[in-house]
Amino acid sequence: MSWVPTQFAGYSCEFSPFHANLLAVGTAQYYGIAGNGRLHVFDLSGPGGVAVPVAEWLTKDGVYDCAWSEANEHVIVTAQGDGTVKLFDWSRPQGPIMSLDEHAAEVYGVDWNLNAKHLISSASWDHTVKVWDAMQGVCVQTFRAHQQVAYAAIWAPARPMCLATVAGDAMLHIQDVAAGDMPVQSIQAHQHEILTVDWNKYNDFQVVTGSVDKTIRVFDLRNLTGPVQVLHGHQLAVRRVKTHPHSDSQLVSASYDMSVNVWDMNMGQMINHFGHHSEFVLGVDLSLFQENLLATAAWDRTVCVWSCDQGPPPPRPPGMGQPVPRPPA
């Protein structure tokens, strides 16, 4: 497996649902506070396991999140720091093929609907969550239930019109596109900002959140009075959680404590801890094709791809993963 250098700080990474060898990576210059962004597509099956660039786009602002289309193998949607949701096609590398411009502040999260494959969700610092029709290029719904910055809006894997959304107001909302603008379920899931959420791929009623309070919490939507589990182990805010595509009980998390953890919800504890990055880890994903193949993206300007059931990744090559330069005065 391989380490991949990125010129900018890593924010997100996602394996293609169509091609086992392709990985999309979203990055931002100057820690995402200022400067440009880059979206990369890498082929992980290069000679000797070295990742080979397939496509790369420089954007006006940081690329905070990215998600592959569930309908077109070439298309990736991105969350942009300039408040837009932009779509790119790696077979047409000249620039974005679509820009969706209704948000009034930075877009921090995007997700592509696995079932209704024309729908995209976006979560923005303007407190709203929007649903877009990618075929028409229009916003079809705006959810305004959150009172603070919205960080993530993730589609349910088995309920085509349902979204789990989280925000700085510490609320977890379940939104149903077919049921109008108000949440169908809500809970104050943490005492502090919630940065990330995901659905269990094997349990329609299980949702997992990660927060600034350093914990990961597991909720059962059939009894949404409080978490059924609280997982402790990170030393700083949990930036991203992803449930395992090949296990109904496992999930991975990435944190500002520079670590990546693997958890087993049946055991109620961490089963693996990786400290291979030297800066905040913001992106993490698991391959749909190769069980336990993990990718991580961090502010140390590297992406690491390795099989996490075979131990820690190999040491980072010398000189790779330098700190991000400071913005000019």
C-alpha positions as CSV (number, residue, x, y, z in Angstrom):
1,M,0.0,0.0,0.0
2,S,1.1,3.6,-0.3
3,W,1.7,7.0,1.0
4,V,0.6,9.8,-1.3
5,P,1.8,13.4,-1.0
6,T,-0.7,16.3,-1.5
7,Q,0.4,19.9,-2.0
8,F,-2.4,21.2,0.3
9,A,-3.8,20.0,3.6
10,G,-6.0,16.9,3.4
11,Y,-9.7,17.4,4.3
12,S,-11.5,14.3,2.8
13,C,-10.9,11.1,0.9
14,E,-13.3,8.6,-0.6
15,F,-12.9,5.3,-2.5
16,S,-14.8,5.0,-5.8
17,P,-17.9,2.8,-5.6
18,F,-17.2,1.7,-9.2
19,H,-13.5,1.2,-9.4
20,A,-11.5,-0.5,-6.6
21,N,-8.3,1.4,-7.6
22,L,-9.6,4.9,-7.6
23,L,-9.5,7.4,-4.6
24,A,-10.8,11.0,-4.6
25,V,-9.1,13.4,-2.2
26,G,-10.2,16.9,-1.3
27,T,-7.6,19.4,0.0
28,A,-7.2,23.0,1.1
29,Q,-4.3,25.5,1.1
30,Y,-3.2,27.2,4.3
31,Y,-5.3,24.8,6.5
32,G,-8.4,25.8,4.7
33,I,-8.4,29.2,6.3
34,A,-7.3,31.0,3.2
35,G,-6.1,30.1,-0.3
36,N,-7.1,27.6,-3.0
37,G,-8.3,24.0,-3.0
38,R,-7.5,20.9,-5.0
39,L,-9.5,17.9,-5.9
40,H,-7.4,14.8,-6.8
41,V,-8.2,11.5,-8.3
42,F,-5.5,8.8,-7.7
43,D,-5.1,5.4,-9.3
44,L,-3.8,3.2,-6.4
45,S,-2.8,0.4,-8.7
46,G,0.3,2.0,-10.2
47,P,3.6,0.1,-10.6
48,G,4.8,-1.2,-7.3
49,G,1.7,-0.1,-5.5
50,V,2.5,3.6,-6.1
51,A,-0.5,5.9,-6.5
52,V,-0.6,7.6,-9.9
53,P,-2.5,10.9,-10.5
54,V,-5.5,10.5,-12.8
55,A,-6.9,14.0,-12.6
56,E,-6.5,17.1,-10.5
57,W,-8.4,20.4,-10.4
58,L,-7.3,23.7,-8.7
59,T,-10.3,25.5,-7.1
60,K,-10.8,29.0,-6.0
61,D,-11.3,27.9,-2.4
62,G,-10.7,24.9,-0.2
63,V,-12.3,21.5,-1.0
64,Y,-13.7,20.5,2.4
65,D,-15.5,17.3,1.3
66,C,-16.0,15.1,-1.7
67,A,-18.3,12.2,-2.6
68,W,-18.5,10.0,-5.7
69,S,-21.6,9.8,-7.9
70,E,-23.6,6.7,-7.4
71,A,-24.8,6.9,-11.0
72,N,-21.8,7.9,-13.1
73,E,-18.4,6.4,-12.5
74,H,-16.6,9.5,-13.6
75,V,-18.3,12.1,-11.5
76,I,-17.4,13.5,-8.0
77,V,-19.3,16.2,-6.0
78,T,-17.4,18.6,-3.8
79,A,-18.1,20.9,-0.9
80,Q,-16.3,24.2,-1.5
81,G,-15.1,26.9,0.8
82,D,-16.6,29.6,-1.5
83,G,-20.1,28.3,-0.7
84,T,-20.6,26.3,-3.9
85,V,-21.3,22.6,-4.5
86,K,-19.2,21.7,-7.6
87,L,-19.3,18.6,-9.7
88,F,-16.2,17.3,-11.6
89,D,-15.8,14.5,-14.2
90,W,-12.3,12.9,-14.2
91,S,-12.8,12.0,-17.9
92,R,-13.2,15.7,-18.6
93,P,-10.3,17.3,-16.7
94,Q,-10.7,20.9,-17.9
95,G,-12.9,22.1,-15.0
96,P,-16.2,21.6,-13.1
97,I,-19.1,20.3,-15.1
98,M,-21.6,22.0,-12.7
99,S,-21.7,24.6,-10.0
100,L,-24.6,24.8,-7.5
101,D,-24.5,28.2,-5.9
102,E,-27.4,28.8,-3.4
103,H,-25.5,28.5,-0.1
104,A,-24.6,31.7,1.6
105,A,-21.5,30.4,3.4
106,E,-18.9,27.7,3.2
107,V,-20.1,24.2,2.3
108,Y,-18.6,21.6,4.7
109,G,-20.2,18.3,3.8
110,V,-21.6,16.6,0.7
111,D,-23.1,13.1,0.1
112,W,-24.6,11.3,-2.9
113,N,-27.8,9.3,-2.4
114,L,-27.2,5.6,-2.8
115,N,-30.8,4.9,-3.8
116,A,-32.3,8.0,-5.4
117,K,-29.1,8.4,-7.5
118,H,-30.0,11.9,-8.8
119,L,-30.0,13.4,-5.3
120,I,-27.1,15.1,-3.5
121,S,-27.1,16.6,0.0
122,S,-24.9,19.5,1.2
123,A,-24.3,20.9,4.7
124,S,-23.2,24.5,5.1
125,W,-22.0,27.1,7.5
126,D,-25.1,29.1,6.6
127,H,-26.9,26.6,9.0
128,T,-28.8,25.0,6.2
129,V,-28.9,21.5,4.6
130,K,-29.8,21.5,0.9
131,V,-30.9,18.6,-1.3
132,W,-30.0,19.0,-5.0
133,D,-31.2,17.2,-8.2
134,A,-27.9,16.6,-9.9
135,M,-29.6,15.8,-13.2
136,Q,-31.5,19.1,-13.3
137,G,-28.8,21.2,-11.5
138,V,-31.4,22.7,-9.0
139,C,-32.0,22.7,-5.3
140,V,-35.2,20.8,-4.5
141,Q,-35.3,21.2,-0.7
142,T,-33.7,23.4,2.0
143,F,-33.8,22.2,5.6
144,R,-33.4,25.0,8.2
145,A,-33.8,23.2,11.5
146,H,-30.2,23.7,12.7
147,Q,-29.4,26.8,14.7
148,Q,-25.7,26.7,14.1
149,V,-23.1,25.7,11.4
150,A,-24.2,22.5,9.7
151,Y,-21.3,20.1,9.3
152,A,-22.7,16.9,7.7
153,A,-25.8,15.5,6.0
154,I,-25.6,11.8,5.2
155,W,-28.2,9.8,3.3
156,A,-29.6,6.6,4.8
157,P,-28.4,3.5,3.0
158,A,-31.8,1.8,3.0
159,R,-34.3,4.7,3.3
160,P,-34.0,6.6,0.0
161,M,-35.4,9.9,1.2
162,C,-33.9,10.1,4.7
163,L,-30.9,12.2,5.8
164,A,-29.1,12.3,9.1
165,T,-27.8,15.9,9.7
166,V,-25.5,17.3,12.5
167,A,-24.3,20.8,13.4
168,G,-22.7,23.1,15.8
169,D,-26.0,23.2,17.8
170,A,-25.3,19.7,19.1
171,M,-28.4,18.4,17.4
172,L,-28.9,15.2,15.4
173,H,-31.9,15.6,13.0
174,I,-33.4,12.9,10.8
175,Q,-34.9,14.6,7.8
176,D,-37.3,13.0,5.3
177,V,-37.4,14.7,1.9
178,A,-40.9,13.3,1.4
179,A,-42.2,14.6,4.8
180,G,-41.5,18.4,4.4
181,D,-39.0,20.8,5.9
182,M,-39.1,19.8,9.6
183,P,-37.2,16.9,11.0
184,V,-39.1,13.7,11.6
185,Q,-36.8,12.9,14.6
186,S,-34.4,15.0,16.7
187,I,-32.2,14.7,19.7
188,Q,-29.6,16.8,21.4
189,A,-27.0,14.1,20.8
190,H,-24.0,15.8,22.5
191,Q,-23.2,18.7,24.7
192,H,-20.8,20.2,22.1
193,E,-20.6,20.7,18.4
194,I,-21.2,17.5,16.3
195,L,-18.8,17.4,13.3
196,T,-19.7,14.1,11.7
197,V,-22.4,11.4,11.3
198,D,-22.9,8.1,9.5
199,W,-25.5,5.3,9.3
200,N,-24.8,1.7,10.0
201,K,-24.9,-0.1,6.6
202,Y,-26.6,-3.1,8.1
203,N,-29.0,-1.6,10.5
204,D,-31.5,1.0,9.2
205,F,-32.1,2.4,12.7
206,Q,-28.5,2.9,13.9
207,V,-26.8,6.2,13.5
208,V,-23.3,7.1,14.8
209,T,-22.1,10.7,15.6
210,G,-18.7,12.2,16.5
211,S,-18.2,15.4,18.4
212,V,-15.9,18.1,19.7
213,D,-16.5,16.5,23.1
214,K,-14.1,13.7,21.9
215,T,-16.7,11.0,22.0
216,I,-18.5,8.8,19.4
217,R,-22.1,8.1,20.2
218,V,-24.4,5.4,18.8
219,F,-28.1,6.0,18.6
220,D,-31.1,3.7,17.9
221,L,-33.8,5.6,16.0
222,R,-36.5,3.3,17.4
223,N,-35.8,4.7,20.9
224,L,-34.2,8.1,20.4
225,T,-34.0,9.1,24.1
226,G,-30.3,9.0,24.4
227,P,-27.2,7.1,23.1
228,V,-27.2,3.3,23.3
229,Q,-23.4,3.5,23.4
230,V,-20.7,6.1,24.1
231,L,-17.2,5.3,22.8
232,H,-14.2,7.0,24.5
233,G,-10.7,7.0,23.3
234,H,-9.9,10.1,21.3
235,Q,-8.0,12.9,23.0
236,L,-9.4,15.7,20.8
237,A,-12.5,16.4,18.6
238,V,-13.7,13.5,16.4
239,R,-13.7,14.9,12.9
240,R,-15.1,12.0,10.9
241,V,-16.8,8.6,11.4
242,K,-17.4,6.0,8.8
243,T,-19.3,2.7,9.5
244,H,-17.7,-0.4,8.0
245,P,-19.1,-1.6,4.7
246,H,-18.2,-5.2,5.5
247,S,-19.1,-5.4,9.2
248,D,-22.3,-4.6,11.1
249,S,-20.4,-3.8,14.3
250,Q,-17.3,-1.9,13.3
251,L,-16.6,1.7,12.5
252,V,-13.5,3.9,11.9
253,S,-12.9,7.5,13.2
254,A,-10.5,10.3,12.4
255,S,-9.6,13.0,14.9
256,Y,-7.8,16.2,15.6
257,D,-5.6,14.2,18.0
258,M,-3.9,13.0,14.8
259,S,-5.1,9.4,15.2
260,V,-7.4,7.0,13.4
261,N,-9.3,4.4,15.5
262,V,-11.2,1.3,14.6
263,W,-14.1,0.4,17.0
264,D,-16.3,-2.6,17.6
265,M,-19.7,-1.6,18.8
266,N,-20.5,-5.2,20.0
267,M,-17.4,-5.0,22.3
268,G,-18.0,-1.3,23.0
269,Q,-14.4,-0.5,22.6
270,M,-11.5,0.5,20.4
271,I,-9.9,-2.5,18.7
272,N,-7.2,-0.6,16.7
273,H,-5.4,2.6,17.0
274,F,-3.2,4.2,14.3
275,G,-1.0,7.2,14.9
276,H,0.8,7.4,11.5
277,H,-0.1,11.0,10.7
278,S,1.7,14.1,12.2
279,E,-1.1,16.6,11.9
280,F,-4.9,16.6,12.3
281,V,-6.6,13.7,10.4
282,L,-9.8,15.0,8.7
283,G,-10.5,12.4,6.1
284,V,-11.1,8.6,6.4
285,D,-12.8,6.0,4.2
286,L,-13.1,2.2,3.8
287,S,-13.0,0.4,0.5
288,L,-16.1,-1.3,-0.7
289,F,-14.1,-3.8,-2.8
290,Q,-11.2,-4.8,-0.5
291,E,-12.2,-5.6,3.1
292,N,-10.3,-3.4,5.7
293,L,-8.5,-1.3,3.1
294,L,-8.4,2.1,4.7
295,A,-7.6,5.6,3.4
296,T,-6.8,8.6,5.5
297,A,-6.1,12.2,4.6
298,A,-4.5,14.7,7.0
299,W,-3.2,18.2,7.4
300,D,0.4,16.9,7.1
301,R,-0.3,16.9,3.4
302,T,-0.3,13.2,3.0
303,V,-2.8,10.5,2.2
304,C,-2.2,7.0,3.5
305,V,-3.8,3.8,2.0
306,W,-3.3,0.5,3.7
307,S,-4.9,-2.7,4.9
308,C,-5.7,-2.0,8.6
309,D,-6.2,-5.7,9.5
310,Q,-2.5,-6.2,8.7
311,G,-1.2,-3.8,11.3
312,P,-0.1,-0.2,11.0
313,P,0.9,1.4,7.7
314,P,4.5,1.3,6.6
315,P,6.6,4.3,7.8
316,R,6.2,7.4,5.8
317,P,8.9,8.1,3.2
318,P,11.5,10.6,4.3
319,G,10.6,14.2,3.4
320,M,7.0,13.5,2.8
321,G,4.4,15.2,5.0
322,Q,5.9,18.6,5.7
323,P,3.8,21.1,7.7
324,V,1.6,23.4,5.6
325,P,3.2,26.7,4.9
326,R,1.7,29.7,6.6
327,P,-0.3,32.2,4.5
328,P,1.6,35.3,3.4
329,A,1.3,38.2,5.7
